[in-house]
Amino acid sequence: MVQGQRTRKLEATFARRRQLLLVVGLCVWGAIWARAFYLQVMNRTPLSDVADRQSDRVVRLAAPRGDIVDRRGRLLAINVERESFFGYPNRETSAQLLAAKFAPVIGSTPSHLAAAWEKRSGKYTPLVRRCDQPTARLIRAWKLPGVHSTREFDRVYPCVQPDITDPVGFVNDAIQGASGLELMYDRLLAGADGEGVFLADASGRRFSLDPVPVKPIKPGSRLHLTLDWSCQSILSEELIAAVEKWRANSGMALLMDPHTGAILAMVDYDPNGLGRKARKNRLVSDVMEPGSTFKLVTYAGALSDGTISLDRRFDGGNGQGEFSGRTLHDDKRHGIVTAAEAFIVSSNVATARIANLLPPGRLEFWVRRFGFGDTTGVDLPGESRGRIAAQKHTEFNIATLSIGHGVAVTPLQLATAYSAVANGGYLVRPHLLNAVETAAGRVLPVRTRGRRVLAPEVACLMQKIMSGVVREGTAKVIWDPQYPIAGKTGTAEKPNLQTHRYDKSKYMATFVGFYPADKPRVLGLVILDEPKPVHYGGYTAAPVLLNTIRRGAAGDESDLRLEDYEFPDHLPYASAPDSQVDWTRQFVEAVGPIVSVMEARAELSDEPDTGEDQPAPPWPAPSVGGDNGWNRLVGTKSEKTRVAAPFVETWPDLTGKSLRDAVTTLRELDTQWEVSGTGAIVSQDPPAGSPISEDRTCRLTLR
C-alpha cells in the first residue's frame, strides 16, 4: 500500500514536470515566433538597411563624356575605356595596407595616402583611376579583400598636335573641362554619372560580377564644331614653318568664314610654351597694338562719313608730318598720294591727316563701332575686351590712334572687324560651336546673326583698296593672279616695359586678308612675334595665308574645299546661289552710273586737281545745296550727276513694341536707352527715322 502511494506521487510529479516543460517550451516557442514576427514584420525596414549596408556595395557608374567633332565629322575628342579600382578603407582591408600597396602605383607616399584614406574610413574611395592593362593585372593579382574594379573613361584627342594650343582644350584628371571648348561647354559634355550596386560577403568578395544600375547614366552631348581640321592642320604646318624660318618667338593664326563668323581654324604656336596644356588661347585672351592693320577703321570711317574720296590727294610729307608739334614718321618717303594710294603703301602721315579731318570723337566712335573695346562674344573662356585709352583730343593723339598706336586689341577682334569688309558691312559674332547633338539623337543647331556697321558701298571700296595692297602695295610679295587675296599688313613696334617706350628692334608682324578678293569666302589672320631679320608683315606673315590658300584650293591631301562653305541667309545678297558672294557685282549693277562717274572724274571735273588737301565740311554734310558725303565718296560733284546720300544710321520705330523687343533692337544697334513707365512703348525720343546722334541714347516712354 505504501508502495502504491509512492508510485502515484512520482507519477503526479512527472506529470507536473511535463506540464511545466510543455508550458516553458510553448513560452519559448511563442517568444521565438514573437521575436521573429517583430524582426520580420514590425522592424523589417531598419534591419533590411543594415543588411544592405553589410552586403551591398554602391559604386559610381561613369557617364561617357560627349564627343567633339569638326564640321566634317572628324573625331577631335573621344573617350577610351580604362579600368579603375576602388575600395572602402578599414572595412575589409586597413587603410595602411591599401596605402602601402597603392603608393608606388599612384606615385605618392604611404603616409600621405594613409592619412587621406583614414578620413574616408568605410566610405567609397577611388584608389587608382584609369590605369593601363599591366597595372590592372598587377592590382588584381594582389587579391586584396574589398578592392574592386570598375570601368571609367579617359579623354583622348586623336587629331591634335601637342605643341599647338588649339580651341578644343583639354580636361583635368577628374575628366572635367580645364580649358578651351572642353571648359566652355563642360556641362553639355559631362552628362550625369549613375550608380550601381553589387553584393559582397563579409570579406568583401563579390557575389555578382557587374553592378546592378540603380541610378541611370546620362551620357554627355556631342559637339559639332565649325572647325575644319584640314584647315587646322594646313594652317598649323604653315605657321610653324614661318616661325622657324623667321626665328620668331611665337605665332598665331586663324581662318574664319567672314559671312557667318564660323571659325575654321585657330592656331596658337609658342615653341617655348606649354602647347596643348596652355590654359588660355592668346588669340582671344592676349592683347597687342594692331599697328597699320588698324587703318581699316580710319579709312572706313572717313569714307562712311563722306569726309574723303579715294582719289582725294594728301601730302605724305616725304616721310614725316607735324601734328601738335610732334613728328610722325613713315617707314618710307611718300609725297603727294591719293587716299587709296596712302592705304596701299600704308602711309602713316597721310592716314593721320585723314583722321584729323574727322570731327572730334568721330574716330573713337568708329573704333567702337567695329567692336573694339568690347568682347566679340566668341564661345571660348577668358576673352579680353582690349583697351581703348581715354586721351585728350589733340592732333597727335588722333594721328597715333588712326595708325593703331595707343590701343590694345585681341587678334580675334581684328579679324572680326575685317570680316565686316569681306561680307558687305556686317559685324558678325565669331563662334566655334555649330550644333549640339544630345544623347537621344536630337540635333540643336546654333545660329548667329550680325549687325550692320558699314554701308555695302563703303565695304566695296575698302575691298577694292585692300586688293591693291596685295597687287602693288606692302603685301605684293604674295600677289598671285590664280589665288587673288585682298588684305592689309601691319608692323607694330613692341613696347619696352622697362623704358615705357617703343622698342625699335622688336616688332609684331601681322597680315589680315580674305580670299578670293572679289568673292570672299575665307578670311585669315596671321601674327608673328618678333620675326628676324625681316620684320615686315607683308614679307613674313602674309605668305602663311597664301600658302594655306594654295594648298587648300589646289586640292591638297587635307582637302580644304573652300567651295563647300555655305553663307547665311540674313545677309542682303544671299537670296540666290550666284548672288551669295558676288555682292560687289550686284552693287555695281545697281549703281553702275555712279561708279562710271567716279572712274571718269577727270573728264567731268571743271577744276584742275591741285593735289592739295581741301577743307572738309562739318559732319554730317548737308544733302541739299552743295556737296554731300556721297559726292566725296565717289569723287564727283553734285551738280555734275545725281548721286545717292551717304549711309547714316537712323533710329528705328519702337512704338507699340514691348520693352524686351525694343531692348533687343537697340542692342543690335550698339545704343543706350532710358525707360520711364511700364507696359508698351507709346513714344520715343529721338523719333523714328532721325539720325542717331553721338550720345546714342534713346528715351522710351511706356504705358
TIFI-175087 format. One line per 8 residues: number of its first residue (from 1); their letters; for each residue x, y, z of C-alpha. Coordinates in steps of 0.02 Angstrom, whole numbers. Example, Ala and Ser with C-alpha at 12.3 -4.5 7.8 and 13.67 -1.06 7.14 Angstrom:
2
1 = as = 615,-225,390  684,-53,357
This chain:
703
1 = mvqgqrtr = 0,0,0  141,115,44  225,68,-120  69,115,-219  59,287,-138  242,320,-181  209,270,-361  60,387,-376
9 = kleatfar = 161,532,-305  301,504,-430  178,498,-573  98,658,-515  269,740,-501  319,686,-677  151,746,-743  178,917,-664
17 = rrqlllvv = 355,923,-734  292,875,-906  162,1009,-895  292,1134,-837  410,1086,-978  268,1098,-1100  221,1270,-1037  403,1326,-1040
25 = glcvwgai = 427,1255,-1214  269,1340,-1276  325,1503,-1199  497,1490,-1278  421,1442,-1443  297,1586,-1432  438,1706,-1387  538,1647,-1537
33 = warafylq = 390,1672,-1652  352,1839,-1572  533,1893,-1598  531,1829,-1774  369,1923,-1808  444,2080,-1734  603,2065,-1835  523,2012,-1998
41 = vmnrtpls = 368,2121,-1993  375,2257,-1864  558,2304,-1881  591,2247,-2059  649,2411,-2138  790,2459,-2018  858,2281,-2019  849,2272,-2208
49 = dvadrqsd = 951,2432,-2216  1081,2357,-2100  1090,2201,-2208  1105,2305,-2365  1246,2406,-2290  1338,2248,-2243  1318,2158,-2409  1285,2293,-2539
57 = rvvrlaap = 1425,2394,-2617  1375,2556,-2704  1487,2610,-2847  1484,2761,-2962  1447,2721,-3144  1542,2848,-3250  1442,2933,-3389  1534,2941,-3555
65 = rgdivdrr = 1585,3119,-3596  1516,3184,-3760  1625,3176,-3915  1686,3331,-4006  1688,3325,-4196  1734,3451,-4330  1619,3513,-4467  1653,3357,-4572
73 = grllainv = 1627,3233,-4429  1810,3201,-4388  1832,3149,-4206  1930,3280,-4110  1895,3221,-3932  1837,3044,-3888  1828,2927,-3738  1932,2771,-3712
81 = eresffgy = 1876,2644,-3581  2001,2612,-3440  1998,2508,-3280  1989,2594,-3111  1997,2520,-2935  1902,2573,-2780  1877,2512,-2602  1813,2550,-2427
89 = pnretsaq = 1962,2584,-2313  1959,2496,-2145  1808,2390,-2191  1890,2234,-2264  2068,2299,-2283  2152,2428,-2174  2194,2600,-2243  2377,2572,-2201
97 = llaakfap = 2388,2413,-2305  2298,2494,-2451  2414,2643,-2443  2569,2532,-2439  2511,2436,-2593  2447,2580,-2698  2577,2713,-2658  2704,2652,-2788
105 = vigstpsh = 2565,2638,-2919  2499,2813,-2889  2670,2891,-2864  2638,2951,-2688  2698,2907,-2512  2611,2778,-2400  2597,2901,-2256  2511,3031,-2364
113 = laaawekr = 2387,2906,-2435  2353,2825,-2267  2313,2994,-2188  2194,3037,-2329  2108,2868,-2333  2088,2860,-2144  1971,3008,-2160  1863,2906,-2279
121 = sgkytplv = 1854,2752,-2168  1713,2639,-2225  1667,2755,-2369  1680,2732,-2556  1855,2786,-2606  1938,2784,-2779  2108,2701,-2758  2180,2718,-2932
129 = rrcdqpta = 2091,2783,-3086  2108,2743,-3271  2262,2633,-3259  2339,2537,-3403  2321,2350,-3428  2487,2294,-3346  2446,2396,-3190  2269,2325,-3185
137 = rlirawkl = 2336,2146,-3194  2458,2183,-3052  2321,2251,-2938  2206,2104,-2973  2349,1985,-2929  2358,2059,-2754  2183,1991,-2716  2154,2119,-2580
145 = pgvhstre = 1985,2097,-2493  1866,2240,-2529  1963,2306,-2680  1852,2310,-2834  1870,2365,-3013  1754,2468,-3122  1762,2547,-3293  1796,2732,-3321
153 = fdrvypcv = 1835,2837,-3472  1994,2926,-3520  1992,3076,-3638  2092,3058,-3797  2123,3187,-3935  2166,3088,-4092  2198,3235,-4210  2282,3368,-4105
161 = qpditdpv = 2464,3419,-4107  2545,3426,-3935  2643,3586,-3971  2492,3684,-4035  2365,3771,-3924  2201,3738,-4012  2025,3790,-3962  1970,3613,-3917
169 = gfvndaiq = 2061,3622,-3750  2084,3479,-3627  2015,3402,-3467  2092,3380,-3295  2122,3218,-3201  1940,3212,-3148  1887,3221,-3332  1817,3396,-3308
177 = gasglelm = 1845,3535,-3432  2003,3633,-3394  2025,3744,-3549  1953,3786,-3718  1789,3714,-3776  1806,3572,-3651  1788,3703,-3514  1665,3817,-3604
185 = ydrllaga = 1539,3677,-3635  1584,3565,-3488  1403,3548,-3430  1345,3492,-3602  1489,3370,-3624  1492,3295,-3449  1319,3217,-3438  1271,3141,-3270
193 = dgegvfla = 1351,2990,-3183  1244,2845,-3125  1255,2725,-2977  1263,2536,-2968  1255,2404,-2829  1338,2233,-2814  1332,2102,-2674  1483,2050,-2571
201 = dasgrrfs = 1514,1939,-2420  1592,1990,-2256  1768,1977,-2328  1723,2091,-2474  1714,1957,-2609  1587,1991,-2745  1436,1882,-2772  1389,1972,-2934
209 = ldpvpvkp = 1511,2017,-3072  1431,2177,-3138  1347,2312,-3033  1158,2323,-3045  1113,2501,-3101  1005,2593,-2976  1027,2767,-3049  1035,2778,-3240
217 = ikpgsrlh = 1181,2854,-3332  1150,3009,-3437  1283,3020,-3574  1353,3190,-3623  1304,3281,-3782  1409,3280,-3940  1475,3447,-4000  1483,3483,-4187
225 = ltldwscq = 1610,3621,-4216  1636,3746,-4355  1820,3695,-4358  1884,3605,-4511  2032,3501,-4456  2102,3502,-4632  2114,3691,-4619  2185,3674,-4444
233 = silseeli = 2320,3553,-4499  2373,3655,-4651  2374,3819,-4555  2473,3739,-4413  2606,3673,-4531  2624,3839,-4622  2631,3940,-4461  2762,3826,-4382
241 = aavekwra = 2866,3838,-4540  2856,4029,-4538  2903,4039,-4353  3054,3930,-4385  3103,4020,-4546  3095,4195,-4472  3156,4142,-4299  3002,4218,-4218
249 = nsgmallm = 2962,4197,-4034  2789,4130,-4073  2647,4141,-4197  2457,4149,-4204  2339,4122,-4348  2156,4089,-4384  2037,4059,-4528  1854,4105,-4521
257 = dphtgail = 1702,4120,-4631  1676,4309,-4639  1491,4290,-4681  1441,4187,-4529  1584,4209,-4406  1616,4021,-4407  1797,3991,-4356  1875,3862,-4472
265 = amvdydpn = 2048,3853,-4393  2132,3932,-4241  2316,3903,-4207  2422,3970,-4063  2602,3911,-4076  2736,3950,-3948  2889,3836,-3963  2937,3881,-3784
273 = glgrkark = 2762,3870,-3713  2651,3734,-3642  2571,3684,-3808  2404,3597,-3783  2420,3612,-3594  2410,3802,-3601  2254,3857,-3510  2223,4010,-3619
281 = nrlvsdvm = 2212,4044,-3804  2310,4202,-3843  2201,4240,-3994  2060,4287,-3876  2146,4324,-3710  2303,4424,-3754  2305,4600,-3825  2426,4689,-3939
289 = epgstfkl = 2442,4851,-4035  2371,4819,-4208  2483,4941,-4300  2439,4978,-4480  2302,4847,-4487  2202,4970,-4382  2198,5092,-4528  2045,4997,-4586
297 = vtyagals = 1945,5092,-4454  2010,5262,-4507  1977,5239,-4693  1809,5151,-4673  1751,5286,-4552  1808,5429,-4662  1727,5353,-4816  1566,5317,-4722
305 = dgtisldr = 1555,5495,-4656  1593,5565,-4828  1749,5652,-4766  1859,5588,-4908  1852,5503,-5076  1978,5375,-5131  2056,5492,-5260  2072,5641,-5144
313 = rfdggngq = 2255,5688,-5127  2354,5708,-4968  2531,5762,-4930  2637,5618,-4868  2765,5743,-4804  2909,5650,-4885  2902,5527,-4742  2860,5639,-4595
321 = gefsgrtl = 2724,5755,-4534  2696,5875,-4390  2546,5851,-4276  2526,5955,-4118  2709,6000,-4129  2765,5819,-4133  2831,5724,-4282  2755,5566,-4354
329 = hddkrhgi = 2864,5460,-4468  2837,5340,-4611  2944,5190,-4647  2968,5255,-4824  2959,5427,-4901  2795,5469,-4986  2748,5631,-5071  2576,5677,-5136
337 = vtaaeafi = 2467,5522,-5134  2282,5486,-5153  2187,5412,-5008  2185,5243,-5096  2373,5251,-5127  2403,5301,-4946  2313,5144,-4887  2401,5034,-5014
345 = vssnvata = 2576,5094,-4966  2524,5111,-4782  2571,5293,-4760  2560,5343,-4578  2568,5529,-4615  2428,5529,-4744  2320,5419,-4632  2346,5539,-4488
353 = rianllpp = 2293,5685,-4598  2134,5592,-4646  2095,5552,-4463  2113,5734,-4414  1983,5784,-4542  1853,5689,-4441  1754,5788,-4311  1806,5769,-4129
361 = grlefwvr = 1759,5600,-4057  1712,5529,-4226  1865,5416,-4242  1831,5345,-4069  1652,5313,-4124  1710,5209,-4272  1835,5116,-4164  1694,5057,-4052
369 = rfgfgdtt = 1579,5034,-4199  1695,4898,-4262  1685,4809,-4095  1850,4863,-4018  1842,4889,-3831  1711,4753,-3810  1710,4564,-3818  1666,4479,-3981
377 = gvdlpges = 1557,4350,-3895  1662,4203,-3953  1625,4041,-3860  1795,4024,-3779  1840,4062,-3597  1948,4208,-3546  1909,4330,-3687  1983,4504,-3663
385 = rgriaaqk = 1893,4665,-3708  2052,4751,-3761  2082,4930,-3711  2046,5098,-3790  2136,5229,-3688  2043,5390,-3650  2153,5526,-3722  2144,5713,-3740
393 = htefniat = 2084,5764,-3912  2242,5826,-3997  2305,5809,-4174  2444,5693,-4120  2333,5580,-4015  2211,5564,-4159  2356,5528,-4275  2428,5390,-4167
401 = lsighgva = 2257,5311,-4140  2224,5309,-4327  2378,5202,-4358  2346,5081,-4215  2455,5155,-4078  2390,5176,-3901  2254,5046,-3924  2257,4864,-3869
409 = vtplqlat = 2154,4735,-3965  2143,4547,-3972  2185,4458,-4134  2007,4394,-4144  1937,4571,-4130  2047,4621,-4276  1989,4476,-4384  1807,4510,-4342
417 = aysavang = 1825,4692,-4394  1897,4642,-4563  1754,4520,-4587  1638,4671,-4598  1728,4724,-4757  1729,4550,-4830  1544,4515,-4803  1472,4681,-4856
425 = gylvrphl = 1462,4776,-4693  1405,4657,-4555  1497,4635,-4390  1467,4451,-4354  1496,4354,-4194  1641,4231,-4211  1595,4059,-4146  1657,3880,-4139
433 = lnavetaa = 1500,3782,-4096  1396,3733,-4246  1269,3615,-4166  1235,3510,-4011  1182,3328,-4029  1101,3259,-3873  1117,3078,-3815  941,3049,-3881
441 = grvlpvrt = 998,3098,-4055  915,3269,-4061  1020,3398,-4154  1008,3579,-4095  1090,3699,-4220  1172,3857,-4157  1126,4013,-4254  1210,4182,-4253
449 = rgrrvlap = 1171,4350,-4328  1268,4508,-4361  1235,4694,-4355  1272,4814,-4495  1419,4931,-4463  1460,4984,-4642  1360,5026,-4795  1391,4900,-4934
457 = evaclmqk = 1459,5040,-5043  1596,5077,-4916  1635,4893,-4894  1651,4881,-5084  1777,5024,-5091  1877,4955,-4944  1884,4786,-5028  1949,4870,-5185
465 = imsgvvre = 2094,4959,-5100  2135,4804,-4996  2156,4711,-5160  2278,4847,-5210  2381,4813,-5054  2418,4638,-5119  2432,4683,-5304  2551,4830,-5286
473 = gtakviwd = 2571,4879,-5104  2651,4817,-4945  2595,4636,-4975  2640,4624,-5159  2759,4479,-5124  2607,4365,-5110  2517,4427,-5267  2461,4277,-5368
481 = pqypiagk = 2329,4301,-5505  2274,4121,-5482  2241,4149,-5297  2189,4332,-5279  2194,4390,-5098  2145,4559,-5027  2211,4616,-4861  2314,4734,-4754
489 = tgtaekpn = 2484,4719,-4674  2539,4782,-4505  2709,4801,-4424  2693,4865,-4246  2835,4909,-4129  2826,4820,-3963  2831,4923,-3803  2978,4906,-3685
497 = lqthrydk = 2911,4877,-3510  3069,4946,-3428  3087,5109,-3525  2900,5131,-3561  2945,5173,-3740  2933,5080,-3904  3074,4959,-3940  3142,4993,-4114
505 = skymatfv = 3211,4817,-4128  3057,4715,-4084  2902,4704,-4193  2737,4613,-4212  2711,4568,-4395  2529,4550,-4447  2428,4513,-4602  2239,4507,-4617
513 = gfypadkp = 2162,4457,-4782  2022,4365,-4871  2007,4253,-5022  1950,4267,-5160  1971,4455,-5166  1810,4486,-5264  1703,4348,-5187  1768,4323,-5010
521 = rvlglvil = 1741,4151,-4937  1880,4135,-4810  1963,4267,-4701  2132,4238,-4622  2241,4323,-4492  2424,4285,-4461  2535,4361,-4325  2720,4330,-4295
529 = depkpvhy = 2803,4390,-4135  2973,4468,-4167  3020,4392,-4336  3203,4411,-4384  3294,4477,-4482  3146,4543,-4585  3005,4612,-4479  2877,4671,-4607
537 = ggytaapv = 2708,4587,-4603  2696,4580,-4792  2855,4478,-4806  2840,4366,-4653  2657,4342,-4605  2566,4361,-4771  2646,4208,-4858  2572,4097,-4722
545 = llntirrg = 2396,4139,-4781  2441,4124,-4965  2520,3953,-4942  2370,3894,-4842  2251,3952,-4978  2356,3873,-5114  2361,3704,-5029  2176,3707,-4991
553 = aagdesdl = 2110,3772,-5157  2226,3661,-5258  2158,3500,-5181  2289,3464,-5051  2277,3293,-4969  2198,3379,-4821  2061,3442,-4939  2014,3617,-4886
561 = rledyefp = 1872,3626,-5015  1829,3809,-4999  1680,3792,-5114  1588,3690,-4983  1563,3833,-4863  1385,3900,-4853  1330,4078,-4823  1197,4145,-4706
569 = dhlpyasa = 1026,4197,-4759  1023,4355,-4654  1138,4449,-4772  1057,4554,-4908  1143,4467,-5052  1110,4287,-5006  947,4258,-5097  1016,4157,-5243
577 = pdsqvdwt = 1169,4046,-5267  1252,4163,-5390  1223,4313,-5278  1279,4236,-5115  1453,4306,-5127  1451,4421,-5278  1379,4570,-5187  1509,4681,-5271
585 = rqfveavg = 1436,4640,-5442  1260,4672,-5379  1311,4839,-5309  1397,4891,-5472  1244,4840,-5572  1131,4940,-5455  1235,5099,-5455  1333,5075,-5614
593 = pivsvmea = 1310,5254,-5674  1381,5320,-5510  1534,5209,-5521  1558,5261,-5702  1556,5442,-5647  1687,5402,-5516  1800,5323,-5645  1777,5469,-5762
601 = raelsdep = 1806,5605,-5634  1948,5684,-5730  1836,5713,-5881  1688,5777,-5779  1783,5896,-5665  1789,6079,-5716  1930,6121,-5597  2106,6051,-5605
609 = dtgedqpa = 2161,5943,-5460  2300,6037,-5371  2343,5891,-5259  2318,5997,-5103  2212,5949,-4955  2042,6032,-4962  1948,6076,-4802  1808,5955,-4763
617 = ppwpapsv = 1636,6021,-4717  1571,5980,-4543  1491,5810,-4516  1358,5772,-4565  1371,5871,-4726  1210,5948,-4794  1125,5847,-4928  1046,5996,-5016
625 = ggdngwnr = 1132,6144,-5094  1308,6077,-5102  1422,5926,-5092  1362,5786,-4981  1459,5638,-4913  1418,5526,-5060  1484,5657,-5181  1653,5647,-5097
633 = lvgtksek = 1640,5458,-5080  1632,5434,-5268  1741,5584,-5306  1623,5696,-5405  1512,5847,-5379  1326,5855,-5350  1293,5971,-5496  1377,5851,-5617
641 = trvaapfv = 1273,5699,-5576  1135,5646,-5460  1201,5527,-5329  1140,5436,-5177  1152,5501,-5000  1285,5438,-4879  1249,5296,-4760  1179,5371,-4600
649 = etwpdltg = 1113,5271,-4451  935,5313,-4404  826,5267,-4255  701,5127,-4287  516,5141,-4247  493,5065,-4074  317,5124,-4033  195,4986,-3993
657 = kslrdavt = 333,4861,-3953  367,4779,-3787  517,4835,-3688  602,4667,-3717  588,4682,-3907  644,4863,-3904  797,4825,-3799  844,4683,-3917
665 = tlreldtq = 836,4803,-4065  935,4939,-3976  1070,4816,-3925  1094,4765,-4106  1122,4949,-4147  1250,4965,-4006  1150,5105,-3924  1092,5152,-3749
673 = wevsgtga = 916,5178,-3682  820,5262,-3542  649,5197,-3488  505,5279,-3396  338,5196,-3355  278,5018,-3381  186,4924,-3517  206,4950,-3704
681 = ivsqdppa = 308,5090,-3785  199,5240,-3830  333,5365,-3880  519,5380,-3909  645,5521,-3913  730,5544,-4039  585,5499,-4155  594,5357,-4281
689 = gspisedr = 693,5398,-4439  801,5533,-4360  991,5512,-4366  1074,5427,-4219  1174,5559,-4126  1342,5537,-4044  1270,5501,-3871  1174,5354,-3949
697 = tcrltlr = 1037,5361,-3816  851,5333,-3846  722,5384,-3715  571,5270,-3709  402,5309,-3629  294,5159,-3580  110,5148,-3529
